[in-house]
Amino acid sequence: MMNDEIILSYLEELAEKLEILVRDENINIEESSSPGGLCRVEGKYVVILNSKASVKEKIQVMITALHQFDLSDIYIKPVIRELLDGSVQL
């Protein structure tokens, strides 16, 4: 299996192809242990990743966000496609 950092960068590249902005933010809300999520800002999609989250948590946030888009017409590296399809676990 490939390094989690590389997987995260591939997911970020895929988001970029879909014109989704990915931001690593210091989410400073006491009650929030959220690793992040997808939102819309001024009509554009943004995935916010909690900078304090682990790489595995960030990958999970990216997978959850990307599931909401049609990826059928986009080339996706096979290992990333398998992750998105759920046939491979981290």
C-alpha atoms as a printed R data frame, in Angstrom:
   type eleno elety resid chain resno       x      y       z
1  ATOM     1    CA   MET     A     1   0.000  0.000   0.000
2  ATOM     2    CA   MET     A     2   1.243  3.465  -0.721
3  ATOM     3    CA   ASN     A     3   2.132  6.157   1.789
4  ATOM     4    CA   ASP     A     4  -0.844  8.064   3.262
5  ATOM     5    CA   GLU     A     5   0.755 11.437   2.441
6  ATOM     6    CA   ILE     A     6   0.921 10.453  -1.239
7  ATOM     7    CA   ILE     A     7  -2.699  9.257  -1.190
8  ATOM     8    CA   LEU     A     8  -3.775 12.570   0.340
9  ATOM     9    CA   SER     A     9  -1.903 14.525  -2.352
10 ATOM    10    CA   TYR     A    10  -3.564 12.404  -5.094
11 ATOM    11    CA   LEU     A    11  -6.988 13.140  -3.552
12 ATOM    12    CA   GLU     A    12  -6.137 16.851  -3.462
13 ATOM    13    CA   GLU     A    13  -5.107 16.689  -7.156
14 ATOM    14    CA   LEU     A    14  -8.442 15.053  -7.977
15 ATOM    15    CA   ALA     A    15 -10.305 17.781  -6.088
16 ATOM    16    CA   GLU     A    16  -8.354 20.372  -8.096
17 ATOM    17    CA   LYS     A    17  -9.496 18.727 -11.361
18 ATOM    18    CA   LEU     A    18 -13.071 19.162 -10.120
19 ATOM    19    CA   GLU     A    19 -12.315 22.805  -9.273
20 ATOM    20    CA   ILE     A    20 -12.744 22.130  -5.556
21 ATOM    21    CA   LEU     A    21 -10.495 24.263  -3.384
22 ATOM    22    CA   VAL     A    22  -8.776 22.334  -0.569
23 ATOM    23    CA   ARG     A    23  -7.760 24.322   2.488
24 ATOM    24    CA   ASP     A    24  -5.835 23.112   5.508
25 ATOM    25    CA   GLU     A    25  -7.239 25.256   8.307
26 ATOM    26    CA   ASN     A    26  -6.509 25.559  11.977
27 ATOM    27    CA   ILE     A    27 -10.053 24.913  13.210
28 ATOM    28    CA   ASN     A    28  -9.996 26.453  16.638
29 ATOM    29    CA   ILE     A    29 -13.360 25.539  18.085
30 ATOM    30    CA   GLU     A    30 -13.101 23.978  21.536
31 ATOM    31    CA   GLU     A    31 -15.993 21.532  21.086
32 ATOM    32    CA   SER     A    32 -15.010 20.614  17.553
33 ATOM    33    CA   SER     A    33 -12.972 17.520  16.992
34 ATOM    34    CA   SER     A    34 -14.168 17.540  13.377
35 ATOM    35    CA   PRO     A    35 -11.475 16.635  10.862
36 ATOM    36    CA   GLY     A    36 -13.207 18.919   8.342
37 ATOM    37    CA   GLY     A    37 -15.650 18.654   5.471
38 ATOM    38    CA   LEU     A    38 -17.088 19.987   2.240
39 ATOM    39    CA   CYS     A    39 -18.851 23.337   2.050
40 ATOM    40    CA   ARG     A    40 -19.746 25.993  -0.510
41 ATOM    41    CA   VAL     A    41 -18.314 29.474  -0.326
42 ATOM    42    CA   GLU     A    42 -19.616 32.045  -2.816
43 ATOM    43    CA   GLY     A    43 -20.825 29.281  -5.113
44 ATOM    44    CA   LYS     A    44 -17.538 27.388  -5.120
45 ATOM    45    CA   TYR     A    45 -16.907 24.070  -3.388
46 ATOM    46    CA   VAL     A    46 -14.267 24.060  -0.675
47 ATOM    47    CA   VAL     A    47 -12.965 21.133   1.357
48 ATOM    48    CA   ILE     A    48 -11.698 22.333   4.694
49 ATOM    49    CA   LEU     A    49  -9.259 20.015   6.425
50 ATOM    50    CA   ASN     A    50  -8.535 20.508  10.099
51 ATOM    51    CA   SER     A    51  -4.773 21.026  10.294
52 ATOM    52    CA   LYS     A    52  -4.793 19.136  13.619
53 ATOM    53    CA   ALA     A    53  -6.418 16.046  12.078
54 ATOM    54    CA   SER     A    54  -4.312 12.993  11.247
55 ATOM    55    CA   VAL     A    55  -3.453 12.247   7.626
56 ATOM    56    CA   LYS     A    56  -5.842  9.256   7.723
57 ATOM    57    CA   GLU     A    57  -8.662 11.517   8.960
58 ATOM    58    CA   LYS     A    58  -7.912 14.037   6.195
59 ATOM    59    CA   ILE     A    59  -8.029 11.234   3.611
60 ATOM    60    CA   GLN     A    60 -11.413 10.160   4.982
61 ATOM    61    CA   VAL     A    61 -12.722 13.740   4.739
62 ATOM    62    CA   MET     A    62 -11.510 13.948   1.121
63 ATOM    63    CA   ILE     A    63 -13.131 10.609   0.199
64 ATOM    64    CA   THR     A    64 -16.437 11.651   1.786
65 ATOM    65    CA   ALA     A    65 -16.354 15.001  -0.033
66 ATOM    66    CA   LEU     A    66 -15.416 13.506  -3.406
67 ATOM    67    CA   HIS     A    67 -18.237 10.942  -3.186
68 ATOM    68    CA   GLN     A    68 -20.655 13.816  -3.739
69 ATOM    69    CA   PHE     A    69 -19.401 14.446  -7.273
70 ATOM    70    CA   ASP     A    70 -19.712 12.582 -10.570
71 ATOM    71    CA   LEU     A    71 -16.274 11.084 -11.121
72 ATOM    72    CA   SER     A    72 -17.188  8.821 -14.039
73 ATOM    73    CA   ASP     A    73 -15.608 10.993 -16.748
74 ATOM    74    CA   ILE     A    74 -12.390 11.806 -14.907
75 ATOM    75    CA   TYR     A    75  -9.199  9.771 -14.974
76 ATOM    76    CA   ILE     A    76  -8.432  8.682 -11.430
77 ATOM    77    CA   LYS     A    77  -5.337  6.719 -10.449
78 ATOM    78    CA   PRO     A    78  -6.405  3.091  -9.842
79 ATOM    79    CA   VAL     A    79  -5.402  3.087  -6.162
80 ATOM    80    CA   ILE     A    80  -7.522  6.212  -5.571
81 ATOM    81    CA   ARG     A    81 -10.451  4.767  -7.555
82 ATOM    82    CA   GLU     A    82 -10.296  1.654  -5.319
83 ATOM    83    CA   LEU     A    83 -10.323  3.835  -2.200
84 ATOM    84    CA   LEU     A    84 -13.303  5.830  -3.485
85 ATOM    85    CA   ASP     A    85 -15.139  2.629  -4.445
86 ATOM    86    CA   GLY     A    86 -14.511  1.237  -0.967
87 ATOM    87    CA   SER     A    87 -12.764 -1.869  -2.309
88 ATOM    88    CA   VAL     A    88  -9.558 -0.908  -0.463
89 ATOM    89    CA   GLN     A    89  -9.350  0.259   3.143
90 ATOM    90    CA   LEU     A    90  -6.617  2.433   4.617
